[in-house]
C-alpha cells in the first residue's frame, strides 16, 4: 500500500482549516483516541459521519455541538476541586 494511502494518527493536533475531518482528525479534534471516538460515535455521544462519494467525514461544527453536550466542565456538576477550609 502506498505511504500516502496509510492513515496515520497525528502526533500533535495541528488541524487543517477544512470543516470536514477524517476519523483520525475528528478524534484528535475532540481529544480522544480513534478507538474511543468510534465508541462515542456508536453510542451517540459523537455525531455520525457524512459521506462524500467514498470519503467519510465529520463536520467540525457537529463535533463542537456534541462536545458541548458531554458532561462536566459547565459548572453544573462538581468538578472535584471544591473543599472546605
Secondary structure, DSSP 8 states (H G I E B T S, - for coil): --GGGS----SS----S-SEE-HHHHHHHHTS-HHHHHHHHHTTSS---EEETTEEEEEHHHHHHHHHHSSSSSSSS--S-----
